[in-house]
Structures are given as structure tokens and as C-alpha cells.
Amino acid sequence: MKPARAIIMAIAVLAAALAGYLALKLTQQPAVVAEAPEKIIEKVPTVEILVAKESMPVGARLNEELLEWKGWPEDALVEGLIRQDERPQAISELNGSVVRLPMFVGEPVRGEKIVDSSARVMSALLPAGKRAIATEISVATSAGGFILPNDRVDVIMVRRSTGSDGYLTEVILSNIRVLAIDQRIEENPDGSRTAVGSTATLELSPDQAKIITVAQQLADRLTLSLRSVADAQEPNAGGADYLLSGDSGSGAIKVFRSGAVTDVTPAN
């Protein structure tokens, strides 16, 4: 073998040996895993405020089981929230207070949504200028018993037509807010229980209060027709003004004859 060829082969063998040695050393070294930097979480300062532990309807009375303290972001505080550092005894102080507007679970308790336990409950629930009138109801006349406080209803009057066997049906009040339902629990033959209301208290204007008072005397039945919650923002449509007497000084008398209503002024 020529000396040059032998030298080249020797160099090749040495290079192969060196490459194998380096590969072996690399496989024996532990793998280096890059560690993710720790996520930096900035703690937002909070303040303990009073919130509703459960959803509560209009007219419900507060107690210690319905209220709790919850952390609230300090930069989201607004006027009217009840803070623990300002009123640490608020839960016991509000025991027995009445819910004036619906409250939902987790909602902050605000002073304008509740009234003191010593206040007259129904008068506290009434907006200024409104009147509360109660009317008898049953399952058959209150949408199967599904009407609840703060729902909106139409009041339908059914009365017998004079001189015939037929009935007249008319909507005398529209989009009226229900303030309260006097519910009681009745046990069914199968053992189940049903909440049944016997009286509905309605929020009315002074003229509407007169209308339903007249209707209660004329009607064979007053029925409440439940409206969609979407109608809550719509103004009510007044009422059946023809049921009202004329101006107090006119001396007019309403006469109902054969289903028609006429004004009669008595002769002097």
C-alpha cells in the first residue's frame, strides 16, 4: 500500500473515532430544560361589602341567612354600598328589613332597595302618587297561580249582559304592576303542595283605583291576564274611564243598561 493512501485511511479512522467519542459524550449529558418564568399576579385590593346570599323578591324580609360579606374591588366601589369597615354590624342591624326592589344572589345590598323593619311595608313599596288596591283572585283567574309580585297584568272584567244570557268581556286596566300576592300552601290529593293566592294587590293611579272599585261592584268575575316581562318598560294604558262618574260638580250618574253605559243627570 502506498504511504499516502495509508496516511489518508489513518486520518479517516481517527476522525471517525473522534466523532463517535463526541457523540457518546453528548448523549451522556443531561438535557437542559428551559424553565418558564413565574407568572406575576398582581393582587387587586378589595373591600368587604354586604351582598345578597340568595335571590329575594319584593316584600321579602332580610335575615342573617340571606346576607354575607364579599370582597369587592376597591377601585369599583360606588356610593351606596354597605362596607364592613364602616358598618361591621350591618347584618344584624338589617335583620327584619323589607326588600323594596328585587335583589339577586351576589348583588350588593343598597339602601334604596330596602326599607326599615319599623316602616309600614306596603306604603314603603308604593311609588309616590300610586295607590294599592286588593282584588280577590283564584287559580282560575290568575294565570293558573303563576302570577307573582312585580309581574305585569291586564285586568279583565266579565259581566252578564242585561236582558240576555250572554256575557260582556272587556279589559278595564292594562299593564298593571302586581305589588303582592297573598299566597298560602295547599296540599293536593297526591301529596304535592301548591302555592295558591287568594288576593292580589295592584299598583294603581288614583283614577285606576276608582275604576277597579266600580268594576268590583259590577263584575261577575275579574281576571288577571299575565303579560310578558318585556312589557315592564311600557307605560300602562290608563283604564276604562267610562266606569268613572263625570266631574264631581256635574251631578252625572252612570247607568248600565243592556250592556251600554250612559250618563244621566238627575232633574233638580
C-alpha positions as CSV (number, residue, x, y, z in Angstrom):
1,M,0.0,0.0,0.0
2,K,1.3,3.4,-0.9
3,P,2.3,5.6,2.0
4,A,-0.1,8.4,1.0
5,R,-3.1,6.1,0.9
6,A,-2.2,4.7,4.3
7,I,-2.0,8.1,5.8
8,I,-5.4,9.1,4.4
9,M,-7.0,5.9,5.8
10,A,-5.4,6.5,9.2
11,I,-6.7,10.1,9.3
12,A,-10.2,8.8,8.4
13,V,-10.2,6.2,11.2
14,L,-9.1,8.8,13.7
15,A,-11.8,11.2,12.6
16,A,-14.5,8.5,12.9
17,A,-13.3,7.6,16.3
18,L,-13.3,11.2,17.4
19,A,-16.8,11.7,16.1
20,G,-18.1,8.6,17.9
21,Y,-16.4,9.8,21.2
22,L,-18.0,13.2,20.9
23,A,-21.5,11.7,20.2
24,L,-21.2,9.5,23.2
25,K,-20.3,12.4,25.5
26,L,-23.2,14.4,24.2
27,T,-25.7,11.6,24.9
28,Q,-24.5,11.3,28.5
29,Q,-25.0,15.0,29.3
30,P,-28.4,15.8,31.0
31,A,-30.8,17.7,28.9
32,V,-31.3,21.3,29.9
33,V,-35.0,22.3,30.1
34,A,-35.8,26.0,30.0
35,E,-38.0,26.9,32.9
36,A,-40.9,29.2,32.2
37,P,-40.7,32.4,34.2
38,E,-43.2,32.6,37.1
39,K,-46.4,34.4,36.2
40,I,-46.6,37.6,38.1
41,I,-50.1,38.1,39.5
42,E,-50.8,41.5,41.0
43,K,-53.3,41.3,43.8
44,V,-56.1,43.8,43.4
45,P,-57.0,45.5,46.7
46,T,-60.6,44.6,47.9
47,V,-63.0,45.8,50.5
48,E,-65.7,43.6,52.2
49,I,-69.2,44.8,51.2
50,L,-72.6,43.4,52.0
51,V,-74.2,41.2,49.3
52,A,-77.3,39.1,48.9
53,K,-76.6,35.4,49.6
54,E,-79.9,34.4,47.8
55,S,-82.3,36.0,45.4
56,M,-85.1,37.8,47.1
57,P,-88.4,39.1,45.7
58,V,-90.2,42.3,46.6
59,G,-91.6,42.1,50.1
60,A,-89.1,39.6,51.5
61,R,-87.7,40.2,54.9
62,L,-83.9,40.2,55.4
63,N,-82.2,37.9,58.0
64,E,-78.7,36.7,58.7
65,E,-79.0,33.7,56.4
66,L,-79.8,35.9,53.4
67,L,-76.8,38.3,53.7
68,E,-73.0,37.9,53.7
69,W,-69.8,39.8,53.3
70,K,-67.9,39.6,50.0
71,G,-64.7,41.1,48.7
72,W,-65.2,43.9,46.2
73,P,-62.5,45.6,44.1
74,E,-61.6,48.8,45.8
75,D,-61.4,50.8,42.6
76,A,-65.0,49.6,41.7
77,L,-66.6,51.0,44.9
78,V,-69.5,53.4,44.4
79,E,-71.6,55.4,46.8
80,G,-74.4,53.5,48.5
81,L,-72.6,50.2,49.1
82,I,-72.6,48.9,52.7
83,R,-68.9,48.4,53.7
84,Q,-67.8,46.1,56.6
85,D,-65.2,48.6,57.8
86,E,-67.9,51.3,58.1
87,R,-70.8,49.2,59.3
88,P,-69.5,46.0,60.8
89,Q,-72.9,45.2,62.5
90,A,-74.9,45.8,59.3
91,I,-76.1,42.2,59.0
92,S,-77.7,42.2,62.5
93,E,-78.9,45.8,62.0
94,L,-80.8,45.0,58.8
95,N,-82.5,41.9,60.3
96,G,-86.2,42.2,59.5
97,S,-85.9,44.9,56.9
98,V,-88.1,44.6,53.8
99,V,-86.9,44.3,50.2
100,R,-88.4,47.1,48.2
101,L,-87.0,46.1,44.8
102,P,-85.9,42.6,43.6
103,M,-82.4,41.5,44.6
104,F,-80.4,38.7,43.1
105,V,-77.7,36.4,44.5
106,G,-74.4,38.1,44.7
107,E,-75.9,41.6,44.2
108,P,-74.6,44.3,46.6
109,V,-77.2,45.5,49.1
110,R,-78.0,49.1,48.6
111,G,-80.1,51.3,50.9
112,E,-82.6,52.3,48.2
113,K,-83.6,48.7,47.7
114,I,-84.7,48.0,51.3
115,V,-86.8,49.7,53.9
116,D,-86.5,49.7,57.7
117,S,-88.4,47.0,59.5
118,S,-90.3,49.6,61.5
119,A,-91.7,51.2,58.4
120,R,-95.1,50.3,57.0
121,V,-94.4,47.7,54.5
122,M,-96.9,48.3,51.7
123,S,-96.7,52.1,51.8
124,A,-92.9,51.8,51.6
125,L,-93.3,49.7,48.4
126,L,-95.6,52.2,46.7
127,P,-94.0,54.8,44.4
128,A,-95.1,58.4,45.0
129,G,-98.6,59.2,43.7
130,K,-99.7,55.5,43.4
131,R,-102.3,53.6,45.3
132,A,-102.6,49.9,46.4
133,I,-105.8,48.1,45.8
134,A,-106.5,44.5,46.6
135,T,-108.8,42.2,44.5
136,E,-109.8,38.7,45.0
137,I,-108.3,36.0,42.7
138,S,-108.1,32.3,42.3
139,V,-106.1,29.8,40.3
140,A,-108.7,30.2,37.5
141,T,-108.5,34.0,37.5
142,S,-104.7,34.4,37.9
143,A,-103.0,32.6,35.1
144,G,-103.1,29.3,36.9
145,G,-101.3,30.7,40.0
146,F,-98.2,31.7,38.1
147,I,-98.6,35.5,38.8
148,L,-96.0,36.7,41.3
149,P,-95.1,40.1,42.8
150,N,-93.6,42.6,40.3
151,D,-95.3,40.9,37.3
152,R,-97.4,42.9,34.9
153,V,-101.0,42.0,34.2
154,D,-104.2,43.2,32.4
155,V,-107.4,43.3,34.4
156,I,-110.3,41.8,32.5
157,M,-113.9,42.3,33.6
158,V,-116.6,39.7,32.8
159,R,-120.2,40.7,33.4
160,R,-123.6,39.5,32.4
161,S,-125.3,41.4,29.6
162,T,-128.6,42.8,30.8
163,G,-131.6,41.3,29.1
164,S,-129.7,38.4,27.6
165,D,-127.9,35.2,28.5
166,G,-124.6,36.4,27.1
167,Y,-121.6,38.0,28.8
168,L,-119.5,41.1,28.1
169,T,-115.8,40.8,28.4
170,E,-113.5,43.9,28.4
171,V,-110.0,44.9,29.5
172,I,-110.5,47.7,32.1
173,L,-106.8,48.1,33.1
174,S,-103.7,47.4,31.1
175,N,-100.0,46.7,32.1
176,I,-100.6,46.9,35.8
177,R,-97.8,46.0,38.3
178,V,-98.6,43.4,40.9
179,L,-97.3,44.5,44.3
180,A,-98.1,41.4,46.3
181,I,-99.9,38.1,46.2
182,D,-101.4,36.7,49.4
183,Q,-100.2,33.1,48.9
184,R,-101.0,30.1,51.0
185,I,-99.8,26.5,50.6
186,E,-102.4,23.9,49.8
187,E,-101.8,20.1,49.8
188,N,-103.0,18.2,46.7
189,P,-104.6,14.7,46.9
190,D,-101.4,13.2,45.5
191,G,-99.3,14.7,48.4
192,S,-97.8,17.5,46.4
193,R,-98.1,21.1,47.5
194,T,-99.2,24.2,45.5
195,A,-98.9,27.9,46.4
196,V,-102.3,29.4,45.8
197,G,-103.1,33.1,46.1
198,S,-106.4,34.4,47.2
199,T,-105.8,38.2,47.0
200,A,-103.7,40.3,44.6
201,T,-102.6,43.8,45.5
202,L,-102.2,46.0,42.4
203,E,-100.3,49.3,42.0
204,L,-102.7,51.9,40.5
205,S,-103.1,55.5,39.9
206,P,-105.9,57.3,41.8
207,D,-108.2,57.1,38.7
208,Q,-107.4,53.5,38.1
209,A,-108.2,52.7,41.8
210,K,-111.7,54.2,41.2
211,I,-112.1,52.1,38.0
212,I,-111.4,48.8,39.7
213,T,-113.6,49.7,42.7
214,V,-116.5,50.2,40.3
215,A,-115.6,47.1,38.4
216,Q,-115.6,45.0,41.6
217,Q,-119.3,46.0,42.1
218,L,-120.4,45.4,38.5
219,A,-118.3,42.3,37.5
220,D,-119.3,38.7,37.8
221,R,-115.6,38.0,37.7
222,L,-112.3,39.9,37.5
223,T,-109.5,38.0,35.8
224,L,-105.8,38.9,35.8
225,S,-104.0,38.2,32.5
226,L,-100.2,37.8,32.8
227,R,-98.1,39.9,30.5
228,S,-94.6,39.4,29.1
229,V,-91.7,40.7,31.2
230,A,-90.8,42.7,28.1
231,D,-93.8,45.0,28.7
232,A,-92.4,46.2,32.0
233,Q,-90.9,49.3,30.5
234,E,-94.1,50.3,28.6
235,P,-96.4,52.8,30.2
236,N,-99.8,51.5,31.3
237,A,-102.7,52.4,29.1
238,G,-104.9,54.1,31.7
239,G,-108.2,52.3,32.0
240,A,-111.9,52.1,31.3
241,D,-112.6,55.7,32.0
242,Y,-116.3,55.3,31.2
243,L,-116.7,53.5,34.5
244,L,-115.9,56.8,36.3
245,S,-118.6,59.3,37.0
246,G,-118.2,62.8,35.5
247,D,-116.8,65.8,37.3
248,S,-117.8,66.0,40.9
249,G,-119.8,69.1,40.2
250,S,-121.7,67.7,37.2
251,G,-124.1,65.5,39.2
252,A,-124.0,62.9,36.5
253,I,-124.8,59.3,37.3
254,K,-123.6,56.2,35.4
255,V,-126.4,54.0,34.3
256,F,-125.7,50.5,33.0
257,R,-128.5,49.1,30.8
258,S,-128.3,46.2,28.3
259,G,-124.5,46.4,28.4
260,A,-124.5,50.1,27.5
261,V,-123.2,52.9,29.7
262,T,-125.0,56.2,29.7
263,D,-124.7,59.4,31.8
264,V,-127.9,60.6,33.4
265,T,-128.1,64.0,35.1
266,P,-130.9,64.0,37.7
267,A,-133.5,66.7,37.4
268,N,-133.5,69.4,40.1
